[in-house]
Amino acid sequence: MPPINRALDKRARRSEPAFDRLTSAARDLFASEGYGHTSLDSVCERAGVTKGSLYHHFHGKAELFEAVFEAEAKRVTSHVAAAMAAETDPWMAANVALTGFLDTVSESGVQRILFEDGPSVLGWMRVREIDRQYGLALITDALNRLTAEGGIEISDPPTLAHLLLAALIEAALLRMSRADEPEASERVVQEVRALFAALIMR
């Protein structure tokens, strides 16, 4: 099948009700059990579909996980983008983005999908491709807004966006390790804000 036809066929399959049931069921299981302990049989049972239906939509567990990973990245980004859009001040919008991201990914299931299983299942390059489409694009937009409206000169927003995304991911993992220490967890947020301000104002 030509590449264009394959892409159209994939989009058509994603519009079918079973696709949403499968990805929703898989998301719950990947979040609670992890990739390695989730079986396709358990996904089908939870989704209420046959194994044949699953293979109609996905070639296997890795492709199913990729769909869940991308949907999770999109959900996190959409949540943060909505919070940013409500802010008229670009500095406030940037700080809302930082805090909103850390709060959204603080749940253990989100971290398991995006940060723990994602790189090992999909490979670092595929994860980076998805990051560029969602999280990295959002951070770059926030930096561009600071340049346009906030009176800040940023010589290389894409490079700075990469650095900030890496810092945010590490901060999210650090917050998770300090989940039982509220004060320590809050200090992580404060340090990320300070790092952001220092990079912007350097």
Rosetta constraint file for C-alpha pairs under 8 A:
AtomPair CA 1 CA 5 HARMONIC 6.29 0.50
AtomPair CA 1 CA 6 HARMONIC 6.13 0.50
AtomPair CA 2 CA 6 HARMONIC 6.24 0.50
AtomPair CA 3 CA 7 HARMONIC 6.21 0.50
AtomPair CA 4 CA 8 HARMONIC 6.28 0.50
AtomPair CA 5 CA 9 HARMONIC 6.05 0.50
AtomPair CA 6 CA 10 HARMONIC 6.11 0.50
AtomPair CA 7 CA 11 HARMONIC 6.27 0.50
AtomPair CA 8 CA 12 HARMONIC 6.17 0.50
AtomPair CA 9 CA 13 HARMONIC 6.25 0.50
AtomPair CA 10 CA 14 HARMONIC 6.28 0.50
AtomPair CA 10 CA 57 HARMONIC 7.89 0.50
AtomPair CA 11 CA 15 HARMONIC 6.54 0.50
AtomPair CA 12 CA 16 HARMONIC 7.02 0.50
AtomPair CA 13 CA 19 HARMONIC 7.01 0.50
AtomPair CA 13 CA 57 HARMONIC 6.22 0.50
AtomPair CA 14 CA 19 HARMONIC 5.56 0.50
AtomPair CA 14 CA 20 HARMONIC 7.54 0.50
AtomPair CA 14 CA 57 HARMONIC 7.51 0.50
AtomPair CA 15 CA 19 HARMONIC 7.04 0.50
AtomPair CA 16 CA 20 HARMONIC 7.38 0.50
AtomPair CA 17 CA 21 HARMONIC 6.53 0.50
AtomPair CA 18 CA 22 HARMONIC 6.03 0.50
AtomPair CA 18 CA 47 HARMONIC 7.95 0.50
AtomPair CA 18 CA 49 HARMONIC 7.19 0.50
AtomPair CA 18 CA 53 HARMONIC 7.45 0.50
AtomPair CA 19 CA 23 HARMONIC 6.21 0.50
AtomPair CA 19 CA 57 HARMONIC 6.69 0.50
AtomPair CA 20 CA 24 HARMONIC 5.92 0.50
AtomPair CA 21 CA 25 HARMONIC 6.07 0.50
AtomPair CA 21 CA 47 HARMONIC 5.23 0.50
AtomPair CA 21 CA 48 HARMONIC 7.87 0.50
AtomPair CA 22 CA 26 HARMONIC 5.95 0.50
AtomPair CA 22 CA 43 HARMONIC 6.74 0.50
AtomPair CA 22 CA 44 HARMONIC 6.95 0.50
AtomPair CA 22 CA 47 HARMONIC 5.39 0.50
AtomPair CA 22 CA 49 HARMONIC 7.81 0.50
AtomPair CA 22 CA 54 HARMONIC 7.20 0.50
AtomPair CA 23 CA 27 HARMONIC 5.86 0.50
AtomPair CA 23 CA 64 HARMONIC 7.03 0.50
AtomPair CA 23 CA 67 HARMONIC 7.03 0.50
AtomPair CA 23 CA 68 HARMONIC 5.84 0.50
AtomPair CA 24 CA 28 HARMONIC 6.45 0.50
AtomPair CA 24 CA 47 HARMONIC 7.66 0.50
AtomPair CA 24 CA 68 HARMONIC 7.88 0.50
AtomPair CA 25 CA 29 HARMONIC 6.44 0.50
AtomPair CA 25 CA 43 HARMONIC 5.78 0.50
AtomPair CA 25 CA 44 HARMONIC 7.90 0.50
AtomPair CA 25 CA 46 HARMONIC 5.80 0.50
AtomPair CA 25 CA 47 HARMONIC 5.40 0.50
AtomPair CA 26 CA 30 HARMONIC 5.86 0.50
AtomPair CA 26 CA 43 HARMONIC 5.50 0.50
AtomPair CA 26 CA 64 HARMONIC 7.62 0.50
AtomPair CA 26 CA 65 HARMONIC 7.52 0.50
AtomPair CA 26 CA 68 HARMONIC 7.19 0.50
AtomPair CA 27 CA 31 HARMONIC 5.94 0.50
AtomPair CA 27 CA 68 HARMONIC 5.87 0.50
AtomPair CA 28 CA 32 HARMONIC 6.18 0.50
AtomPair CA 29 CA 33 HARMONIC 5.45 0.50
AtomPair CA 29 CA 34 HARMONIC 6.86 0.50
AtomPair CA 29 CA 38 HARMONIC 6.24 0.50
AtomPair CA 29 CA 43 HARMONIC 7.31 0.50
AtomPair CA 30 CA 34 HARMONIC 4.44 0.50
AtomPair CA 30 CA 35 HARMONIC 5.22 0.50
AtomPair CA 30 CA 38 HARMONIC 6.34 0.50
AtomPair CA 30 CA 65 HARMONIC 7.91 0.50
AtomPair CA 30 CA 109 HARMONIC 7.56 0.50
AtomPair CA 30 CA 112 HARMONIC 7.78 0.50
AtomPair CA 30 CA 113 HARMONIC 6.69 0.50
AtomPair CA 31 CA 108 HARMONIC 7.52 0.50
AtomPair CA 31 CA 109 HARMONIC 3.96 0.50
AtomPair CA 31 CA 110 HARMONIC 6.46 0.50
AtomPair CA 31 CA 112 HARMONIC 6.14 0.50
AtomPair CA 31 CA 113 HARMONIC 6.14 0.50
AtomPair CA 32 CA 109 HARMONIC 5.99 0.50
AtomPair CA 33 CA 37 HARMONIC 5.66 0.50
AtomPair CA 33 CA 38 HARMONIC 6.16 0.50
AtomPair CA 34 CA 38 HARMONIC 6.32 0.50
AtomPair CA 34 CA 112 HARMONIC 6.76 0.50
AtomPair CA 34 CA 113 HARMONIC 7.51 0.50
AtomPair CA 34 CA 117 HARMONIC 7.23 0.50
AtomPair CA 35 CA 65 HARMONIC 7.75 0.50
AtomPair CA 35 CA 117 HARMONIC 6.46 0.50
AtomPair CA 38 CA 42 HARMONIC 6.93 0.50
AtomPair CA 38 CA 43 HARMONIC 7.55 0.50
AtomPair CA 39 CA 43 HARMONIC 6.49 0.50
AtomPair CA 39 CA 61 HARMONIC 7.96 0.50
AtomPair CA 40 CA 44 HARMONIC 6.17 0.50
AtomPair CA 40 CA 51 HARMONIC 7.75 0.50
AtomPair CA 40 CA 61 HARMONIC 6.65 0.50
AtomPair CA 41 CA 45 HARMONIC 6.12 0.50
AtomPair CA 41 CA 51 HARMONIC 7.20 0.50
AtomPair CA 42 CA 46 HARMONIC 6.13 0.50
AtomPair CA 43 CA 47 HARMONIC 6.03 0.50
AtomPair CA 44 CA 48 HARMONIC 5.77 0.50
AtomPair CA 44 CA 49 HARMONIC 5.19 0.50
AtomPair CA 44 CA 50 HARMONIC 6.01 0.50
AtomPair CA 44 CA 51 HARMONIC 6.27 0.50
AtomPair CA 44 CA 54 HARMONIC 7.14 0.50
AtomPair CA 45 CA 49 HARMONIC 6.68 0.50
AtomPair CA 45 CA 50 HARMONIC 7.88 0.50
AtomPair CA 49 CA 53 HARMONIC 6.29 0.50
AtomPair CA 49 CA 54 HARMONIC 7.28 0.50
AtomPair CA 50 CA 54 HARMONIC 6.58 0.50
AtomPair CA 51 CA 55 HARMONIC 6.33 0.50
AtomPair CA 52 CA 56 HARMONIC 6.14 0.50
AtomPair CA 53 CA 57 HARMONIC 6.67 0.50
AtomPair CA 54 CA 58 HARMONIC 5.97 0.50
AtomPair CA 55 CA 59 HARMONIC 5.61 0.50
AtomPair CA 55 CA 60 HARMONIC 6.81 0.50
AtomPair CA 58 CA 63 HARMONIC 5.85 0.50
AtomPair CA 58 CA 64 HARMONIC 5.87 0.50
AtomPair CA 59 CA 63 HARMONIC 6.21 0.50
AtomPair CA 59 CA 64 HARMONIC 7.81 0.50
AtomPair CA 60 CA 64 HARMONIC 6.40 0.50
AtomPair CA 61 CA 65 HARMONIC 6.07 0.50
AtomPair CA 62 CA 66 HARMONIC 6.19 0.50
AtomPair CA 62 CA 121 HARMONIC 6.68 0.50
AtomPair CA 62 CA 122 HARMONIC 7.32 0.50
AtomPair CA 63 CA 67 HARMONIC 6.44 0.50
AtomPair CA 64 CA 68 HARMONIC 6.43 0.50
AtomPair CA 65 CA 69 HARMONIC 5.95 0.50
AtomPair CA 66 CA 70 HARMONIC 6.10 0.50
AtomPair CA 66 CA 122 HARMONIC 6.85 0.50
AtomPair CA 67 CA 71 HARMONIC 6.15 0.50
AtomPair CA 68 CA 72 HARMONIC 6.08 0.50
AtomPair CA 69 CA 73 HARMONIC 6.21 0.50
AtomPair CA 69 CA 113 HARMONIC 6.35 0.50
AtomPair CA 69 CA 114 HARMONIC 6.37 0.50
AtomPair CA 69 CA 118 HARMONIC 6.94 0.50
AtomPair CA 70 CA 74 HARMONIC 6.10 0.50
AtomPair CA 70 CA 130 HARMONIC 6.66 0.50
AtomPair CA 71 CA 75 HARMONIC 6.07 0.50
AtomPair CA 72 CA 76 HARMONIC 6.21 0.50
AtomPair CA 72 CA 110 HARMONIC 7.50 0.50
AtomPair CA 72 CA 113 HARMONIC 7.97 0.50
AtomPair CA 72 CA 114 HARMONIC 7.55 0.50
AtomPair CA 73 CA 77 HARMONIC 6.16 0.50
AtomPair CA 73 CA 114 HARMONIC 7.34 0.50
AtomPair CA 73 CA 130 HARMONIC 7.63 0.50
AtomPair CA 73 CA 131 HARMONIC 7.59 0.50
AtomPair CA 73 CA 134 HARMONIC 6.54 0.50
AtomPair CA 73 CA 135 HARMONIC 7.27 0.50
AtomPair CA 74 CA 78 HARMONIC 5.97 0.50
AtomPair CA 74 CA 134 HARMONIC 6.15 0.50
AtomPair CA 75 CA 79 HARMONIC 6.18 0.50
AtomPair CA 76 CA 80 HARMONIC 6.36 0.50
AtomPair CA 76 CA 101 HARMONIC 7.15 0.50
AtomPair CA 76 CA 104 HARMONIC 6.46 0.50
AtomPair CA 76 CA 105 HARMONIC 7.42 0.50
AtomPair CA 77 CA 81 HARMONIC 5.94 0.50
AtomPair CA 77 CA 101 HARMONIC 7.84 0.50
AtomPair CA 77 CA 134 HARMONIC 6.04 0.50
AtomPair CA 77 CA 135 HARMONIC 5.86 0.50
AtomPair CA 77 CA 138 HARMONIC 7.07 0.50
AtomPair CA 78 CA 82 HARMONIC 6.09 0.50
AtomPair CA 79 CA 83 HARMONIC 6.54 0.50
AtomPair CA 79 CA 100 HARMONIC 7.96 0.50
AtomPair CA 79 CA 104 HARMONIC 7.93 0.50
AtomPair CA 80 CA 84 HARMONIC 6.22 0.50
AtomPair CA 80 CA 96 HARMONIC 7.65 0.50
AtomPair CA 80 CA 97 HARMONIC 5.73 0.50
AtomPair CA 80 CA 100 HARMONIC 5.60 0.50
AtomPair CA 80 CA 101 HARMONIC 6.17 0.50
AtomPair CA 81 CA 85 HARMONIC 6.09 0.50
AtomPair CA 81 CA 97 HARMONIC 7.31 0.50
AtomPair CA 81 CA 138 HARMONIC 7.14 0.50
AtomPair CA 82 CA 86 HARMONIC 6.64 0.50
AtomPair CA 83 CA 87 HARMONIC 7.22 0.50
AtomPair CA 83 CA 93 HARMONIC 7.73 0.50
AtomPair CA 83 CA 96 HARMONIC 6.77 0.50
AtomPair CA 83 CA 97 HARMONIC 7.36 0.50
AtomPair CA 83 CA 100 HARMONIC 7.54 0.50
AtomPair CA 84 CA 93 HARMONIC 4.69 0.50
AtomPair CA 84 CA 94 HARMONIC 7.19 0.50
AtomPair CA 84 CA 96 HARMONIC 6.05 0.50
AtomPair CA 84 CA 97 HARMONIC 6.11 0.50
AtomPair CA 85 CA 93 HARMONIC 7.28 0.50
AtomPair CA 86 CA 93 HARMONIC 7.89 0.50
AtomPair CA 87 CA 92 HARMONIC 6.39 0.50
AtomPair CA 87 CA 93 HARMONIC 5.29 0.50
AtomPair CA 88 CA 92 HARMONIC 7.69 0.50
AtomPair CA 88 CA 93 HARMONIC 7.21 0.50
AtomPair CA 89 CA 93 HARMONIC 6.17 0.50
AtomPair CA 89 CA 150 HARMONIC 7.84 0.50
AtomPair CA 90 CA 94 HARMONIC 6.12 0.50
AtomPair CA 90 CA 142 HARMONIC 7.45 0.50
AtomPair CA 90 CA 145 HARMONIC 6.20 0.50
AtomPair CA 90 CA 146 HARMONIC 5.51 0.50
AtomPair CA 90 CA 149 HARMONIC 6.54 0.50
AtomPair CA 90 CA 150 HARMONIC 5.91 0.50
AtomPair CA 91 CA 95 HARMONIC 6.29 0.50
AtomPair CA 91 CA 146 HARMONIC 6.77 0.50
AtomPair CA 91 CA 150 HARMONIC 6.87 0.50
AtomPair CA 92 CA 96 HARMONIC 6.00 0.50
AtomPair CA 93 CA 97 HARMONIC 6.15 0.50
AtomPair CA 93 CA 142 HARMONIC 7.31 0.50
AtomPair CA 94 CA 98 HARMONIC 6.41 0.50
AtomPair CA 94 CA 142 HARMONIC 5.79 0.50
AtomPair CA 94 CA 143 HARMONIC 7.65 0.50
AtomPair CA 94 CA 146 HARMONIC 7.94 0.50
AtomPair CA 95 CA 99 HARMONIC 6.17 0.50
AtomPair CA 95 CA 193 HARMONIC 7.10 0.50
AtomPair CA 96 CA 100 HARMONIC 5.51 0.50
AtomPair CA 97 CA 101 HARMONIC 5.91 0.50
AtomPair CA 97 CA 139 HARMONIC 7.82 0.50
AtomPair CA 97 CA 142 HARMONIC 7.99 0.50
AtomPair CA 98 CA 102 HARMONIC 6.45 0.50
AtomPair CA 98 CA 168 HARMONIC 7.48 0.50
AtomPair CA 98 CA 192 HARMONIC 7.77 0.50
AtomPair CA 98 CA 193 HARMONIC 7.36 0.50
AtomPair CA 99 CA 103 HARMONIC 6.10 0.50
AtomPair CA 99 CA 189 HARMONIC 6.84 0.50
AtomPair CA 100 CA 104 HARMONIC 5.95 0.50
AtomPair CA 101 CA 105 HARMONIC 6.19 0.50
AtomPair CA 101 CA 168 HARMONIC 7.81 0.50
AtomPair CA 102 CA 106 HARMONIC 6.01 0.50
AtomPair CA 102 CA 168 HARMONIC 7.04 0.50
AtomPair CA 102 CA 171 HARMONIC 7.47 0.50
AtomPair CA 102 CA 172 HARMONIC 5.58 0.50
AtomPair CA 102 CA 189 HARMONIC 7.68 0.50
AtomPair CA 103 CA 107 HARMONIC 7.98 0.50
AtomPair CA 105 CA 110 HARMONIC 5.64 0.50
AtomPair CA 105 CA 111 HARMONIC 6.06 0.50
AtomPair CA 105 CA 172 HARMONIC 6.67 0.50
AtomPair CA 106 CA 110 HARMONIC 7.28 0.50
AtomPair CA 106 CA 111 HARMONIC 6.99 0.50
AtomPair CA 106 CA 172 HARMONIC 6.30 0.50
AtomPair CA 106 CA 175 HARMONIC 7.12 0.50
AtomPair CA 106 CA 176 HARMONIC 6.28 0.50
AtomPair CA 107 CA 111 HARMONIC 6.56 0.50
AtomPair CA 107 CA 176 HARMONIC 7.92 0.50
AtomPair CA 108 CA 112 HARMONIC 6.09 0.50
AtomPair CA 108 CA 176 HARMONIC 7.25 0.50
AtomPair CA 109 CA 113 HARMONIC 6.31 0.50
AtomPair CA 110 CA 114 HARMONIC 6.06 0.50
AtomPair CA 110 CA 115 HARMONIC 7.98 0.50
AtomPair CA 111 CA 115 HARMONIC 5.17 0.50
AtomPair CA 111 CA 116 HARMONIC 6.42 0.50
AtomPair CA 111 CA 172 HARMONIC 7.98 0.50
AtomPair CA 111 CA 173 HARMONIC 7.48 0.50
AtomPair CA 112 CA 116 HARMONIC 4.75 0.50
AtomPair CA 112 CA 117 HARMONIC 5.84 0.50
AtomPair CA 112 CA 118 HARMONIC 7.78 0.50
AtomPair CA 113 CA 117 HARMONIC 5.36 0.50
AtomPair CA 113 CA 118 HARMONIC 5.67 0.50
AtomPair CA 114 CA 118 HARMONIC 5.11 0.50
AtomPair CA 114 CA 119 HARMONIC 7.82 0.50
AtomPair CA 115 CA 119 HARMONIC 6.83 0.50
AtomPair CA 115 CA 169 HARMONIC 7.62 0.50
AtomPair CA 116 CA 120 HARMONIC 7.43 0.50
AtomPair CA 117 CA 121 HARMONIC 5.92 0.50
AtomPair CA 118 CA 122 HARMONIC 5.74 0.50
AtomPair CA 118 CA 123 HARMONIC 7.36 0.50
AtomPair CA 118 CA 127 HARMONIC 6.84 0.50
AtomPair CA 119 CA 123 HARMONIC 4.82 0.50
AtomPair CA 119 CA 124 HARMONIC 5.02 0.50
AtomPair CA 119 CA 127 HARMONIC 6.15 0.50
AtomPair CA 120 CA 124 HARMONIC 7.43 0.50
AtomPair CA 122 CA 126 HARMONIC 5.93 0.50
AtomPair CA 122 CA 127 HARMONIC 6.48 0.50
AtomPair CA 123 CA 127 HARMONIC 6.39 0.50
AtomPair CA 124 CA 128 HARMONIC 6.14 0.50
AtomPair CA 125 CA 129 HARMONIC 6.29 0.50
AtomPair CA 126 CA 130 HARMONIC 6.42 0.50
AtomPair CA 127 CA 131 HARMONIC 6.07 0.50
AtomPair CA 128 CA 132 HARMONIC 6.05 0.50
AtomPair CA 129 CA 133 HARMONIC 6.48 0.50
AtomPair CA 130 CA 134 HARMONIC 6.32 0.50
AtomPair CA 131 CA 135 HARMONIC 5.22 0.50
AtomPair CA 131 CA 136 HARMONIC 5.53 0.50
AtomPair CA 131 CA 137 HARMONIC 7.77 0.50
AtomPair CA 132 CA 136 HARMONIC 4.69 0.50
AtomPair CA 132 CA 137 HARMONIC 5.70 0.50
AtomPair CA 133 CA 137 HARMONIC 5.82 0.50
AtomPair CA 134 CA 138 HARMONIC 6.25 0.50
AtomPair CA 135 CA 139 HARMONIC 6.34 0.50
AtomPair CA 135 CA 165 HARMONIC 7.41 0.50
AtomPair CA 136 CA 140 HARMONIC 6.11 0.50
AtomPair CA 136 CA 161 HARMONIC 6.25 0.50
AtomPair CA 136 CA 162 HARMONIC 6.71 0.50
AtomPair CA 136 CA 165 HARMONIC 6.59 0.50
AtomPair CA 137 CA 141 HARMONIC 6.16 0.50
AtomPair CA 138 CA 142 HARMONIC 6.34 0.50
AtomPair CA 139 CA 143 HARMONIC 6.30 0.50
AtomPair CA 139 CA 161 HARMONIC 5.67 0.50
AtomPair CA 139 CA 164 HARMONIC 7.81 0.50
AtomPair CA 139 CA 165 HARMONIC 7.48 0.50
AtomPair CA 140 CA 144 HARMONIC 6.09 0.50
AtomPair CA 140 CA 157 HARMONIC 6.07 0.50
AtomPair CA 140 CA 158 HARMONIC 6.04 0.50
AtomPair CA 140 CA 161 HARMONIC 5.47 0.50
AtomPair CA 141 CA 145 HARMONIC 6.09 0.50
AtomPair CA 142 CA 146 HARMONIC 6.33 0.50
AtomPair CA 143 CA 147 HARMONIC 6.31 0.50
AtomPair CA 143 CA 154 HARMONIC 7.69 0.50
AtomPair CA 143 CA 157 HARMONIC 6.16 0.50
AtomPair CA 143 CA 161 HARMONIC 7.59 0.50
AtomPair CA 144 CA 148 HARMONIC 6.15 0.50
AtomPair CA 144 CA 157 HARMONIC 6.90 0.50
AtomPair CA 145 CA 149 HARMONIC 5.71 0.50
AtomPair CA 145 CA 150 HARMONIC 7.02 0.50
AtomPair CA 146 CA 150 HARMONIC 4.39 0.50
AtomPair CA 146 CA 151 HARMONIC 6.73 0.50
AtomPair CA 146 CA 152 HARMONIC 5.97 0.50
AtomPair CA 147 CA 151 HARMONIC 5.88 0.50
AtomPair CA 147 CA 152 HARMONIC 4.87 0.50
AtomPair CA 147 CA 153 HARMONIC 5.56 0.50
AtomPair CA 147 CA 154 HARMONIC 6.41 0.50
AtomPair CA 148 CA 152 HARMONIC 7.73 0.50
AtomPair CA 152 CA 200 HARMONIC 7.59 0.50
AtomPair CA 152 CA 201 HARMONIC 7.81 0.50
AtomPair CA 154 CA 200 HARMONIC 7.07 0.50
AtomPair CA 156 CA 160 HARMONIC 6.37 0.50
AtomPair CA 157 CA 161 HARMONIC 5.89 0.50
AtomPair CA 158 CA 162 HARMONIC 6.41 0.50
AtomPair CA 159 CA 163 HARMONIC 6.54 0.50
AtomPair CA 160 CA 164 HARMONIC 6.17 0.50
AtomPair CA 161 CA 165 HARMONIC 6.06 0.50
AtomPair CA 162 CA 166 HARMONIC 6.29 0.50
AtomPair CA 163 CA 167 HARMONIC 6.26 0.50
AtomPair CA 164 CA 168 HARMONIC 6.07 0.50
AtomPair CA 164 CA 196 HARMONIC 7.34 0.50
AtomPair CA 165 CA 169 HARMONIC 6.22 0.50
AtomPair CA 166 CA 170 HARMONIC 6.30 0.50
AtomPair CA 167 CA 171 HARMONIC 6.02 0.50
AtomPair CA 167 CA 192 HARMONIC 7.54 0.50
AtomPair CA 168 CA 172 HARMONIC 6.05 0.50
AtomPair CA 168 CA 192 HARMONIC 7.39 0.50
AtomPair CA 169 CA 173 HARMONIC 6.40 0.50
AtomPair CA 170 CA 174 HARMONIC 6.14 0.50
AtomPair CA 171 CA 175 HARMONIC 6.07 0.50
AtomPair CA 171 CA 188 HARMONIC 6.41 0.50
AtomPair CA 171 CA 189 HARMONIC 7.63 0.50
AtomPair CA 171 CA 192 HARMONIC 7.33 0.50
AtomPair CA 172 CA 176 HARMONIC 6.31 0.50
AtomPair CA 173 CA 177 HARMONIC 6.41 0.50
AtomPair CA 174 CA 178 HARMONIC 6.40 0.50
AtomPair CA 174 CA 185 HARMONIC 7.79 0.50
AtomPair CA 174 CA 188 HARMONIC 7.49 0.50
AtomPair CA 175 CA 179 HARMONIC 5.93 0.50
AtomPair CA 175 CA 184 HARMONIC 7.88 0.50
AtomPair CA 175 CA 185 HARMONIC 5.01 0.50
AtomPair CA 175 CA 188 HARMONIC 6.61 0.50
AtomPair CA 176 CA 185 HARMONIC 7.94 0.50
AtomPair CA 178 CA 182 HARMONIC 7.32 0.50
AtomPair CA 178 CA 184 HARMONIC 6.39 0.50
AtomPair CA 178 CA 185 HARMONIC 5.62 0.50
AtomPair CA 179 CA 185 HARMONIC 6.45 0.50
AtomPair CA 181 CA 185 HARMONIC 6.13 0.50
AtomPair CA 182 CA 186 HARMONIC 6.15 0.50
AtomPair CA 183 CA 187 HARMONIC 6.27 0.50
AtomPair CA 184 CA 188 HARMONIC 6.63 0.50
AtomPair CA 185 CA 189 HARMONIC 6.97 0.50
AtomPair CA 186 CA 190 HARMONIC 6.42 0.50
AtomPair CA 187 CA 191 HARMONIC 6.09 0.50
AtomPair CA 188 CA 192 HARMONIC 6.22 0.50
AtomPair CA 189 CA 193 HARMONIC 6.32 0.50
AtomPair CA 190 CA 194 HARMONIC 6.26 0.50
AtomPair CA 191 CA 195 HARMONIC 6.03 0.50
AtomPair CA 192 CA 196 HARMONIC 6.06 0.50
AtomPair CA 193 CA 197 HARMONIC 6.20 0.50
AtomPair CA 194 CA 198 HARMONIC 6.10 0.50
AtomPair CA 195 CA 199 HARMONIC 6.16 0.50
AtomPair CA 196 CA 200 HARMONIC 6.17 0.50
AtomPair CA 197 CA 201 HARMONIC 5.94 0.50
AtomPair CA 198 CA 202 HARMONIC 5.70 0.50
